[in-house]
């Protein structure tokens, strides 16, 4: 579990942890990200908070949801070469 900062909403703090895991390759493209149940267990947050985390990541384009299967890391766009 992380130690939450009081002035920042918990969903934002958990989303930042998941974002960092996506960025560092802990969750590679096309792999499943933690479910609502897994997020609530790992971070000690409410179901509604976990749903908000997953929704925020999906809206940012970092994840996508397959109905009945879960949320997955989106494929990263190719970086332009200079």
N, C-alpha and C positions, 0 to 999 in steps of 0.2 A: 504494500500500500504506500501511497505517497502522502507526504504531509501537505495538507491543503493550506493555501494562503487565504486568509479570511476575506479580503476585499475583491477577490476574483471568483466569479461563478465556478462551481466545481466542474460543470460540463466543459467549460473552456479549458480548465487545467487538464482534465482527462483527455480531451481532444488533442491538446498539445503533446501529451505523452504518445498517443497513437500516431500523430503526425510525425513525430521524431522517429518512431519505430519504422514507419513507412520510408522516411527519408534515408535512414541508415541501413535499410535492407533487411531489418529484422522481419518485416512483413513484405516479401517481394511481390512484384506485380502478379496478379491473377491468383493470389493465395487468400485464404479466408482471414478476415480480421476477427477479433474476439466478438462473440455474440453478446446480446444484452445480459444474459445470465453470467457469462464469463466476466464482463465488465463490472457488474454489480459485485461479484465475488472478489475480484482482484482489487477494486478500488473502494469498496464499501459504500457504493452510491445506490440511489434508488433506481428502479426500472425506468421511470420517466426521464431521469437524468441520463441514463445510458442510451435511451432512444434519442435524446437530443444530441448526444455525442455522435452517434452514427448518422443522424440526419445532417449535421453540420459537415461532416467529412464527405458525405455524398454530394451536398450542395457545392462544396469546394471542388468537386471533380476528382477527389483522391480515391474514392471508393464507388462501387456500384453494387446494387442489390439484385440478386437472383431470387425471385419469389420461391419460397419453400426451401431454399438452399442456404441463404445467408448473405452477408456482405463480403465483398472481395476488393482487393487493392486494384485500382485501375492501372492500365498500362501507361507508363510515363511517356509523354511526348518526346520525340527525338530532339536532342539538343542540336541547334545549328552549329556547324563547324566554322571556324574563322580562318 
